[in-house]
């Protein structure tokens, strides 16, 4: 049952709508102007069309030569190195056959890169990670730029891939687009055991052999990693924003249900093009209501902090101005309903088994925390369709009522009895600038830290200081010159084990950085994505070793407790960034570092429509 919309959700949505109106209006005008009611390839010259269909088989070629067949473009992030994307190898053939049966032709329009932060964590390749999102957006646009397609299917799942695909698709907002997930790998070694071995390794109590065995038992097969990081937060968001087939997010790869959902997406895209009676362009699906639904879903599940950047950039690609203030205000009224590692011990397979997205959406709709009256790729029924559960009846895919309530209250709770009354995302402001903090996995007694600063310019320096015993005290580790302009804003996930150990030893510990933490960040209080960044003259560059820093997620403040006159007169530190600018492909991304916007505007290189600033 859907309840009246919560007053705060309604107010924030209206504020976003009013703020965005001038650019959003021009964006929608373009969407509708380009939504032609004839096959898009027909406006091309004969030679152009011949090039586009030259490689098709005889039947597909005959279809595309004629008047009736519609054309579907596939943008894929397939590679067989990365577990999450390996299943996509077989998707094009499934999709092509399903589209043929529906009277159309599907072609792979282009491939986009898919890199894994799990591989590059702590190494130079991580400095290309955030920029890969905008590269993927550009690649998506190039794939669709042939302008022969009537609809698109986006095959991607992990951290920067889904945001990049979505930003690129929104540049073709007149095209219906459905996102097609691949699902999580089956459960391996528990997240609790994995975390324990990592800490033992950081303390020198086990060796590399034991650590590798533990990691391989966790990451062991095709599919996404099973913790609730950015990749699985992406899948949750695609559901609550109405861009998946309902219930598609967390079905394991290589199963009959997974294949059935993929075929269903292929059939559905043929039904929602401008050639039919249910035109559903992605530029209209991703509206202010859908963006707010994505934010609420993020808060309700304790999702990845990376989406405080990605959601802002995605919204801007649709002409919508979302701010950190909007996200923080929604966090205040959104209860935490899910405990999935690192916010709990369960993995996403256990979350799915406990009722998963269907139960979550039902709970939030029942509390008026999600907009129900939205346009989705699933058609009639609005967001209520996403409270349903897909099942196979023989070979037939059907959607029906799911469990209706959580099957495990240790994993999913009700709005009346949540894990926490708030979503766990806090906006921090003060004399160090603006940043965000995720507290859903931080114990209440750890959410305020006041301690002397220890300043670092590289995460390797933090690890070295930890190993030397220099951090065995109350400390706020300040890791600066890690912002997008400095070095591409890498995640600093390698700091989680040593800082966790210090906290377990009873010390007051916090992290402050203009870099990012992983979507798997957990129990350490941290002020991240600090803006302005150090290289841009941000106050974080003023901090010196020994300065008292107060990080207070209760009052929402981050302060250097330094005399105001001294603080104003203190010069900013500098850093030689040349080691971050060459090697491992970093040379090629100098234009990105020069053009990138601040974290609170999405840390984007590509701007929004009509010159909207990044």
C-alpha positions in Angstrom: 0.0 0.0 0.0 1.3 3.5 -0.9 1.0 6.2 1.7 0.8 10.0 1.1 4.2 11.4 0.3 6.3 12.4 3.3 6.4 16.2 3.6 10.2 16.4 3.6 10.5 14.2 0.5 7.8 16.4 -1.2 9.6 19.6 -0.2 13.0 18.5 -1.3 11.7 17.3 -4.6 9.9 20.6 -5.2 13.1 22.6 -4.3 15.1 20.5 -6.8 12.4 21.0 -9.4 12.4 24.8 -9.0 16.2 25.0 -8.9 16.5 22.9 -12.0 13.6 24.4 -14.0 15.5 26.5 -16.7 17.9 23.8 -17.7 15.5 20.9 -17.2 12.9 22.5 -19.5 15.4 23.0 -22.3 16.6 19.4 -21.8 13.0 18.0 -22.1 12.3 20.2 -25.1 15.3 18.5 -26.8 14.1 15.1 -25.8 10.7 15.6 -27.3 12.0 17.3 -30.4 14.2 14.3 -31.1 11.6 11.7 -30.3 10.7 11.0 -33.9 7.9 8.6 -34.7 9.7 7.0 -37.6 12.7 4.6 -37.5 15.7 6.8 -36.9 17.8 5.1 -39.6 15.3 6.4 -42.2 16.5 9.9 -42.1 20.0 8.7 -43.1 21.2 8.5 -46.7 21.3 5.1 -48.4 25.1 4.9 -48.2 24.9 5.6 -44.5 22.3 2.9 -43.9 24.3 0.5 -46.0 27.4 1.0 -43.7 25.2 0.6 -40.6 23.8 -2.8 -41.6 26.6 -4.2 -43.8 27.7 -6.8 -41.2 24.1 -8.0 -40.4 22.9 -11.5 -41.4 20.5 -11.7 -44.4 17.3 -11.7 -42.3 18.4 -8.9 -40.1 19.6 -6.9 -43.1 16.3 -7.4 -44.9 14.4 -6.3 -41.8 16.5 -3.1 -41.4 16.1 -2.3 -45.1 12.4 -2.3 -44.8 9.9 0.0 -43.1 8.9 -2.0 -40.0 11.8 -3.4 -38.1 13.0 -1.3 -35.2 16.7 -1.1 -34.3 18.1 -1.6 -30.8 21.6 -0.7 -29.8 23.5 -2.6 -27.2 26.2 -0.8 -25.2 28.3 -3.4 -23.3 30.9 -3.2 -20.6 31.8 -6.9 -21.2 35.3 -8.1 -20.5 36.3 -11.5 -19.2 38.9 -10.3 -16.7 36.4 -8.9 -14.2 33.9 -11.2 -12.5 31.0 -8.8 -12.6 31.2 -8.3 -16.4 32.3 -11.7 -17.5 28.6 -12.9 -17.7 27.9 -10.3 -20.3 29.8 -12.5 -22.9 26.6 -14.4 -23.8 24.1 -11.5 -23.4 24.2 -10.1 -27.0 23.1 -13.4 -28.5 20.2 -13.8 -26.0 19.2 -10.2 -26.6 19.4 -10.4 -30.4 17.2 -13.5 -30.5 14.6 -12.0 -28.2 14.5 -8.8 -30.2 14.2 -10.7 -33.5 11.2 -12.6 -32.0 9.7 -9.2 -31.2 10.1 -8.0 -34.8 13.3 -5.9 -34.4 17.1 -6.1 -34.9 19.7 -5.7 -32.1 23.3 -4.8 -32.7 26.2 -4.2 -30.4 26.7 -0.5 -30.9 29.8 -0.2 -28.8 31.8 -1.3 -25.9 33.0 0.8 -22.9 35.8 0.1 -20.5 35.1 -1.5 -17.1 37.9 -1.3 -14.6 37.8 -2.8 -11.1 38.6 -0.8 -8.0 39.2 -4.0 -6.2 42.2 -4.7 -8.5 43.6 -1.1 -8.5 43.0 -0.2 -4.8 46.2 1.4 -3.4 48.0 1.4 -6.8 48.4 4.0 -9.5 45.7 2.6 -11.7 43.1 3.8 -9.1 43.9 7.3 -10.1 42.1 6.7 -13.4 39.1 5.1 -11.7 36.8 8.2 -11.2 37.8 9.5 -14.7 36.8 6.1 -16.1 33.1 7.1 -15.4 33.3 10.1 -17.7 35.2 8.1 -20.3 32.4 5.6 -20.2 29.9 8.4 -20.7 31.8 9.6 -23.7 32.1 6.0 -25.0 28.4 5.5 -24.6 27.7 8.6 -26.6 30.0 7.5 -29.4 28.3 4.2 -29.6 24.9 5.8 -29.9 26.1 8.7 -32.1 25.4 6.7 -35.3 21.8 7.7 -34.6 20.3 4.6 -36.2 18.8 3.2 -33.0 15.2 3.4 -31.7 16.2 2.1 -28.2 19.2 1.0 -26.3 20.2 -1.7 -23.7 23.0 -0.8 -21.3 25.0 -3.8 -20.0 27.1 -2.7 -17.0 27.1 -3.2 -13.3 30.1 -2.0 -11.3 31.3 1.2 -9.6 31.8 3.8 -12.3 30.3 1.8 -15.2 26.6 2.2 -14.4 26.9 6.0 -13.6 29.0 6.5 -16.8 26.5 4.5 -18.9 23.6 6.4 -17.5 25.3 9.8 -18.0 26.0 8.9 -21.6 22.5 7.5 -22.2 21.0 10.7 -20.8 22.8 12.6 -23.6 20.4 10.6 -25.8 17.5 11.3 -23.6 15.0 10.7 -26.4 16.0 7.0 -26.6 14.3 4.5 -24.3 17.1 2.7 -22.5 16.9 -0.3 -20.1 19.8 -1.3 -17.8 20.5 -5.0 -17.8 22.4 -6.3 -14.8 24.3 -9.6 -14.5 23.8 -10.2 -10.8 26.1 -11.1 -7.8 28.4 -14.1 -7.6 27.2 -16.8 -5.2 28.2 -16.5 -1.6 31.8 -17.5 -0.7 33.7 -16.9 2.5 31.9 -14.6 4.9 32.6 -10.9 4.9 33.2 -11.2 8.7 36.0 -13.8 8.1 37.5 -11.8 5.2 37.6 -8.6 7.3 39.2 -10.5 10.2 42.0 -11.9 8.1 42.7 -8.5 6.6 43.2 -7.0 10.0 45.4 -9.9 11.1 47.5 -9.4 8.0 47.7 -5.6 8.7 49.0 -6.5 12.2 51.5 -9.0 10.8 49.8 -12.0 12.5 49.2 -13.9 9.2 51.2 -13.9 6.0 50.4 -13.1 2.3 49.6 -16.8 1.6 46.8 -16.8 4.2 45.5 -13.4 3.1 45.4 -14.5 -0.6 43.5 -17.7 0.3 41.0 -15.7 2.2 40.4 -13.2 -0.6 40.1 -15.9 -3.2 37.5 -17.7 -1.1 35.5 -14.4 -1.0 35.9 -13.4 -4.7 35.6 -16.8 -6.3 33.4 -16.7 -9.4 31.4 -14.8 -12.0 29.2 -11.9 -10.8 29.6 -8.8 -8.6 31.3 -8.9 -5.3 28.7 -9.8 -2.7 29.3 -6.9 -0.2 27.2 -3.8 -0.4 29.6 -1.4 -2.1 29.2 0.8 -5.0 28.5 -1.9 -7.5 25.5 -3.3 -5.6 24.4 0.2 -4.6 24.2 0.8 -8.4 21.9 -2.1 -8.8 19.6 -0.9 -6.0 19.5 2.5 -7.6 18.6 1.2 -11.0 15.6 -0.5 -9.5 14.3 2.4 -7.4 14.8 4.8 -10.4 12.8 2.5 -12.6 15.6 1.6 -15.1 15.7 -2.2 -14.6 13.1 -4.8 -15.2 11.5 -5.2 -11.7 13.4 -7.5 -9.3 16.4 -7.9 -11.7 19.2 -6.6 -9.5 20.3 -9.5 -7.3 19.6 -12.6 -9.3 22.7 -14.7 -9.7 24.4 -15.1 -13.1 24.1 -18.3 -15.1 20.6 -19.2 -13.8 17.4 -19.7 -15.8 15.8 -16.7 -14.1 18.7 -14.5 -14.9 18.5 -15.4 -18.6 14.7 -14.9 -18.6 15.1 -11.4 -17.1 17.6 -10.5 -19.8 15.3 -11.7 -22.6 12.4 -9.8 -20.9 14.5 -6.6 -21.0 15.1 -7.2 -24.7 11.4 -7.7 -25.4 10.4 -4.7 -23.3 12.7 -2.3 -25.1 11.0 -3.0 -28.4 7.7 -2.0 -26.8 8.7 1.4 -25.5 10.3 3.0 -28.5 8.8 6.0 -30.2 7.4 3.6 -32.9 5.0 2.1 -30.5 2.2 3.4 -28.1 4.3 3.5 -24.9 7.2 5.7 -25.8 9.4 5.9 -22.6 12.5 8.0 -23.3 15.1 7.7 -20.6 15.2 11.5 -20.3 11.7 11.4 -18.9 12.2 8.4 -16.7 15.1 10.1 -14.9 13.3 13.1 -13.6 13.4 14.9 -10.2 11.2 12.2 -8.6 13.4 9.4 -9.8 16.5 11.2 -8.6 15.0 11.6 -5.1 13.9 8.0 -5.1 17.6 7.1 -5.8 18.8 9.1 -2.9 16.2 7.7 -0.5 17.1 4.1 -1.6 20.7 4.9 -0.9 20.0 6.1 2.6 17.6 3.3 3.4 20.2 0.7 2.5 23.3 2.4 3.9 24.7 2.5 0.3 28.0 3.7 -1.1 29.3 7.2 -0.4 30.5 7.3 -4.0 27.0 8.1 -4.9 27.2 11.5 -3.2 29.3 12.2 -6.3 27.7 9.9 -8.9 24.1 10.9 -8.3 24.9 14.5 -8.5 26.7 14.0 -11.9 23.8 11.7 -13.1 21.2 14.3 -12.2 23.1 17.0 -14.0 23.2 15.0 -17.1 19.4 15.1 -17.1 19.4 18.9 -16.4 18.6 18.4 -12.7 20.6 20.2 -10.0 20.9 17.9 -7.0 23.0 19.1 -4.0 24.6 17.5 -0.9 22.2 19.6 1.2 19.2 17.8 -0.5 20.8 14.4 0.1 21.5 15.2 3.8 18.0 16.5 4.4 16.5 13.3 2.9 18.9 11.3 5.1 17.3 12.9 8.2 13.9 11.4 7.4 14.9 8.1 5.8 15.3 5.2 8.3 18.0 2.6 7.8 16.2 -0.6 6.8 19.0 -2.9 5.7 22.1 -4.3 7.3 24.4 -5.6 4.5 28.2 -5.8 4.9 29.9 -3.4 5.7 26.8 -2.2 7.6 26.1 -5.7 8.9 27.3 -9.3 8.4 24.9 -10.4 5.6 25.9 -10.3 1.9 23.6 -9.2 -1.0 22.5 -12.8 -1.6 21.2 -13.0 1.9 19.6 -9.6 1.5 17.9 -10.9 -1.6 16.8 -14.1 0.1 15.3 -12.1 3.0 13.0 -10.3 0.6 15.4 -7.9 -1.1 14.4 -5.0 -3.2 10.7 -6.0 -3.3 10.3 -5.8 0.5 12.5 -2.6 0.6 10.4 -0.8 -2.0 7.2 -1.9 -0.4 8.3 -0.6 3.0 9.4 2.8 1.7 6.3 3.2 -0.5 4.2 2.3 2.6 5.8 5.1 4.5 5.5 7.7 1.7 9.3 7.9 1.4 9.4 7.1 -2.3 7.5 8.7 -5.2 5.1 6.0 -6.5 3.8 8.0 -9.5 6.9 7.8 -11.6 7.5 6.7 -15.2 9.5 3.4 -15.4 10.7 1.1 -18.1 8.2 -1.5 -16.7 5.2 0.5 -17.8 1.9 0.9 -15.9 1.9 0.6 -12.1 4.7 3.2 -11.4 7.2 2.2 -8.8 4.7 -0.3 -7.3 5.8 -2.7 -10.0 9.2 -2.9 -8.2 7.6 -4.3 -5.1 6.8 -7.4 -7.1 9.0 -10.4 -7.5 10.0 -12.2 -10.8 9.5 -15.9 -10.9 9.6 -18.7 -13.5 6.4 -20.8 -14.0 7.9 -23.5 -16.2 9.6 -21.5 -19.0 7.4 -18.5 -18.5 8.6 -15.4 -16.6 5.9 -13.8 -14.4 5.8 -11.1 -11.7 3.8 -11.6 -8.6 3.5 -10.7 -4.9 6.8 -11.3 -3.0 7.1 -12.3 0.6 5.4 -9.1 1.6 7.6 -8.7 4.7 11.2 -9.4 5.7 12.1 -13.0 6.1 15.1 -12.1 8.3 14.9 -9.1 10.6 18.6 -9.2 11.1 19.0 -8.1 7.5 15.8 -6.1 6.6 13.6 -4.2 9.0 10.4 -2.2 8.9 10.0 1.6 8.9 8.4 1.2 12.4 11.4 -0.7 13.8 14.4 0.3 11.7 18.1 -0.3 12.4 18.5 3.5 12.7 16.0 6.3 12.5 18.2 8.1 10.0 19.9 7.1 6.7 23.4 7.6 8.0 24.7 10.2 5.5 25.8 13.5 7.1 26.9 16.7 5.5 29.8 18.2 7.5 30.7 21.9 7.2 33.1 24.2 9.0 36.4 26.0 8.6 37.8 23.1 6.6 35.1 23.3 3.9 32.3 20.8 3.1 32.4 17.0 3.0 30.2 14.0 3.6 30.4 11.3 6.2 28.7 7.9 6.2 27.8 6.8 9.8 25.5 3.9 9.2 28.3 1.4 10.1 29.9 3.7 12.8 28.9 3.0 16.4 27.1 5.9 18.1 29.9 6.4 20.6 32.4 6.8 17.7 30.6 9.5 15.8 32.4 12.4 17.4 36.2 12.5 17.4 38.4 15.3 18.7 42.1 14.5 18.4 45.4 15.9 17.1 46.0 15.8 13.3 48.7 13.7 11.6 49.1 15.0 8.0 49.9 12.8 5.0 50.1 13.4 1.3 49.8 9.8 0.3 48.0 6.7 1.7 51.2 4.8 1.6 52.6 7.2 4.2 49.7 6.4 6.5 50.4 2.6 6.2 54.1 3.2 6.9 53.4 5.3 10.0 51.0 2.6 11.2 53.6 -0.1 10.8 56.2 2.0 12.6 53.8 2.4 15.6 53.6 6.2 15.1 49.7 6.2 15.2 49.2 4.3 18.4 47.2 7.2 19.9 44.2 9.3 19.5 44.6 10.7 16.0 42.8 12.3 13.0 44.6 11.1 9.9 44.5 13.9 7.3 45.2 12.6 3.8 45.2 15.5 1.4 46.1 16.2 -2.3 43.8 13.3 -3.1 41.1 15.3 -4.9 40.0 15.0 -8.5 42.3 17.9 -9.7 45.3 16.6 -7.8 45.4 12.9 -8.8 41.9 11.8 -10.0 40.5 11.3 -6.5 41.4 7.7 -5.8 39.6 5.6 -3.1 41.6 5.2 0.1 40.1 1.8 1.0 43.6 0.4 1.9 43.4 2.6 5.0 40.4 0.8 6.5 42.3 -2.1 8.1 45.0 -0.1 9.9 42.6 2.6 11.1 40.2 -0.1 12.2 42.9 -1.8 14.2 43.7 1.5 16.0 40.1 2.0 16.8 39.8 -1.6 18.1 42.8 -0.8 20.4 40.7 1.9 22.1 42.0 5.0 20.4 39.8 7.8 19.0 40.5 7.7 15.3 39.1 9.5 12.3 40.0 10.2 8.7 39.7 13.5 6.9 40.5 13.6 3.2 39.7 15.3 -0.1 39.9 11.9 -1.6 37.3 9.1 -1.6 36.6 6.1 0.5 35.3 2.9 -1.0 31.7 1.9 -1.1 32.9 -0.7 1.4 34.0 1.8 3.9 32.7 1.0 7.3 33.3 1.5 11.0 35.8 4.4 10.9 34.3 7.9 11.2 35.5 9.8 8.1 35.0 13.2 6.5 35.5 12.5 2.8 35.2 14.2 -0.6 36.3 17.4 1.2 35.9 20.4 -1.0 37.6 22.7 -1.9 40.4 20.2 -2.4 43.9 21.0 -1.3 45.3 21.6 -4.8 42.4 24.1 -5.3 43.4 26.2 -2.2 41.1 24.3 0.1 41.6 24.9 3.9 42.7 21.2 4.3 46.1 22.5 3.0 46.5 24.7 6.1 46.4 21.8 8.6 49.6 21.0 10.4 50.6 18.0 12.5 49.3 18.5 16.0 46.4 20.8 15.2 43.3 19.7 17.1 40.6 18.5 14.6 37.0 18.0 15.6 34.8 15.7 13.4 31.3 15.8 14.8 28.7 13.9 12.8 26.0 14.7 15.4 26.1 18.4 14.9 27.4 18.1 11.3 30.6 20.1 11.8 34.3 19.6 10.8 36.6 22.1 12.4 40.3 22.8 12.8 40.4 24.1 16.4 43.0 26.8 15.7 42.9 30.5 16.6 41.0 32.3 13.9 43.7 34.9 13.3 46.4 32.3 13.1 44.3 30.2 10.8 43.6 33.1 8.4 47.3 34.0 8.3 48.6 30.5 7.8 49.8 29.6 4.3 48.6 26.6 2.5 51.0 23.7 2.1 52.0 22.6 -1.3 52.7 19.1 -2.8 54.8 17.9 -5.7 52.1 16.2 -7.8 54.4 15.2 -10.7 54.7 11.5 -9.5 50.9 11.3 -10.0 51.0 12.6 -13.5 53.0 10.0 -15.5 52.9 6.3 -15.9 50.1 3.7 -15.9 48.2 5.8 -18.4 48.1 8.9 -16.2 49.8 11.0 -18.8 46.7 10.7 -21.0 44.4 12.1 -18.4 46.0 15.5 -17.9 43.1 17.3 -19.7 40.7 15.5 -17.3 42.6 16.7 -14.2 42.6 20.2 -15.6 38.9 20.3 -16.5 37.3 18.3 -13.6 34.8 20.0 -11.4 34.6 19.8 -7.6 33.3 16.8 -5.7 30.0 18.5 -4.6 29.2 19.1 -8.3 29.8 15.5 -9.2 33.6 15.6 -9.8 32.7 15.6 -13.5 34.7 16.3 -16.6 31.8 16.2 -18.9 29.2 18.9 -18.1 25.5 18.7 -18.0 23.3 19.8 -20.9 23.3 23.2 -22.4 26.6 24.2 -20.7 25.4 23.4 -17.1 28.6 23.6 -15.1 30.2 20.3 -14.1 
